[in-house]
Amino acid sequence: MTSFKQFQANFKSGEVVHFNVIPNRARSFQGETVGFTSRFISVLIDMALIAVLLLGAYGIWLALRYVLGVFYDIPQLSGIPLLLIGYFLMWAYWTWSWAAGGKSLGNVLMGLKVEANSGQSLRLGRSAARALLSIIFPIGLAWSIISRKNHSVQDVLLRTQVVFDWTPIVSLEDQTTTL
């Protein structure tokens, strides 16, 4: 590892410096397909995020019912409608995340990326279909345990894959620093 004094001694003013953000131990896994455990933890993180957002919104709804209940007849949300809102939020969140860069919060924390089998980013339609299949048929993730390529049922049907990717979401131009 280069110390700061070594870097400073070899640095030339105005030179472009490239920093490698991928940890040394992770470089050999970069681009490899991901197994069940990492994917499952990523899904749990995403579900926890949506649950916190949904519970927060529900708390605000209850507070509004309490405050404005004297003047207005505000309906109560419970059970099935709340569950359907949660499913819709999960679908919208995954659709947007996978189409915008292939990474949801759970993917970023676990170092994963959802992409087409060709390595290209997912477009909105395929991203929406994959999110819908993941919500309707969550047990399809278990197929990645026995699949040789670590693909879930959703991956097989839509020709997608989940790979290890620790690169930041910013572009290469943003990673270059001129000192």
C-alpha positions in Angstrom: 0.0 0.0 0.0 1.3 3.4 -0.9 1.7 5.9 2.0 0.8 9.5 1.6 4.5 10.6 1.6 5.3 8.1 -1.2 2.3 9.4 -3.2 3.3 13.0 -2.6 6.9 12.4 -3.7 5.8 10.8 -7.0 2.9 13.2 -7.7 3.3 15.7 -10.5 1.2 18.9 -10.4 -1.7 18.9 -12.8 -1.6 15.1 -13.2 -4.9 13.2 -13.4 -5.2 10.7 -10.5 -7.4 7.6 -10.8 -8.6 6.0 -7.6 -9.7 2.3 -7.5 -12.7 2.0 -5.2 -13.0 -1.8 -5.4 -11.4 -3.5 -2.4 -8.5 -5.8 -3.3 -10.3 -8.9 -1.9 -13.4 -8.1 -3.9 -11.7 -7.7 -7.3 -11.7 -11.4 -8.1 -15.5 -11.6 -7.6 -16.3 -8.4 -9.6 -18.8 -9.4 -12.4 -19.5 -12.9 -11.1 -23.1 -14.0 -10.6 -24.4 -13.8 -7.1 -25.7 -16.7 -5.0 -28.9 -17.0 -2.9 -27.6 -15.6 0.4 -26.4 -12.2 -0.8 -29.5 -11.8 -2.9 -31.8 -12.7 0.0 -30.1 -10.3 2.4 -30.4 -7.6 -0.3 -34.1 -8.3 -0.6 -34.5 -8.1 3.2 -32.8 -4.7 3.3 -35.1 -3.4 0.5 -38.2 -4.8 2.3 -37.1 -3.2 5.6 -36.7 0.2 3.8 -40.2 0.0 2.3 -41.7 -1.2 5.6 -40.1 1.8 7.4 -41.5 4.2 4.7 -44.9 2.6 4.8 -45.1 2.6 8.6 -44.0 6.3 8.7 -46.7 7.2 6.1 -49.2 5.2 8.1 -48.2 7.1 11.3 -48.7 10.4 9.5 -52.1 9.2 8.2 -53.2 8.2 11.8 -52.0 11.6 13.1 -54.1 13.4 10.4 -57.1 11.3 11.3 -56.7 12.2 14.9 -56.2 15.9 14.3 -58.7 16.4 11.5 -61.2 13.7 12.6 -63.2 16.3 14.5 -63.9 18.2 11.2 -63.8 15.5 8.5 -64.7 11.9 8.2 -61.4 10.3 7.2 -61.4 6.6 6.3 -59.3 4.2 8.2 -56.6 2.2 6.4 -56.0 -1.3 7.5 -55.2 -4.8 6.4 -55.5 -5.5 2.7 -55.3 -1.9 1.4 -52.2 -1.2 3.4 -50.6 -4.5 2.1 -51.5 -3.6 -1.4 -49.9 -0.1 -1.0 -46.8 -1.9 0.3 -46.6 -4.2 -2.7 -47.1 -1.2 -5.0 -44.3 0.7 -3.3 -42.0 -2.3 -3.5 -42.8 -2.7 -7.2 -42.2 1.0 -8.0 -39.0 1.1 -5.9 -37.4 -2.0 -7.6 -38.6 -0.9 -11.0 -37.0 2.6 -10.7 -33.8 1.3 -8.9 -33.1 -1.4 -11.5 -33.9 0.8 -14.5 -31.9 3.7 -13.1 -28.6 1.9 -12.6 -29.4 -1.7 -11.5 -28.9 -1.0 -7.8 -31.4 -0.7 -5.0 -30.3 0.2 -1.5 -30.0 -3.4 -0.6 -28.0 -4.0 -3.8 -25.6 -1.2 -3.0 -25.0 -2.4 0.5 -24.4 -5.9 -0.6 -22.3 -4.9 -3.7 -24.8 -6.3 -6.3 -26.2 -5.1 -9.6 -29.1 -6.3 -11.6 -28.5 -6.4 -15.4 -29.4 -8.2 -18.6 -27.5 -11.4 -19.4 -25.6 -9.3 -22.0 -24.2 -7.1 -19.3 -26.3 -4.1 -20.3 -28.5 -2.1 -17.9 -32.2 -3.1 -17.7 -34.7 -0.9 -19.5 -37.9 0.2 -17.8 -40.1 -2.5 -19.2 -37.9 -5.4 -18.3 -37.2 -3.8 -14.9 -40.9 -3.5 -14.2 -41.6 -7.1 -15.3 -38.8 -8.4 -13.1 -40.0 -6.4 -10.1 -43.6 -7.7 -10.6 -42.4 -11.3 -10.9 -40.2 -10.8 -7.8 -43.3 -9.6 -5.8 -45.8 -12.1 -7.2 -43.5 -15.2 -7.0 -40.8 -14.5 -4.3 -40.1 -18.2 -3.9 -38.5 -18.0 -7.4 -35.4 -16.6 -5.7 -34.8 -20.1 -4.2 -34.1 -21.4 -7.7 -30.7 -19.7 -7.4 -29.7 -22.3 -4.8 -29.7 -25.1 -7.4 -29.1 -23.1 -10.6 -25.6 -23.6 -12.0 -25.5 -19.9 -13.0 -27.1 -18.7 -9.7 -30.2 -17.5 -11.6 -33.6 -17.1 -10.0 -36.8 -18.0 -11.9 -37.2 -14.3 -12.7 -33.7 -14.2 -14.2 -34.4 -17.3 -16.4 -37.7 -15.9 -17.7 -36.5 -12.4 -18.4 -32.9 -13.1 -19.3 -31.4 -11.1 -16.4 -28.7 -11.7 -13.9 -27.4 -10.4 -10.6 -23.7 -9.8 -10.4 -21.2 -8.6 -7.8 -20.5 -4.9 -8.6 -18.8 -2.7 -6.0 -18.3 0.3 -8.4 -20.1 3.5 -7.4 -23.1 4.6 -9.3 -21.3 7.8 -10.4 -19.8 8.0 -13.9 -16.1 7.6 -14.7 -15.7 11.3 -15.3 -16.8 12.0 -11.8 -14.3 9.4 -10.4 -11.3 11.3 -11.9 -9.8 14.0 -9.8 -7.3 16.5 -10.9 -5.1 17.9 -8.2 
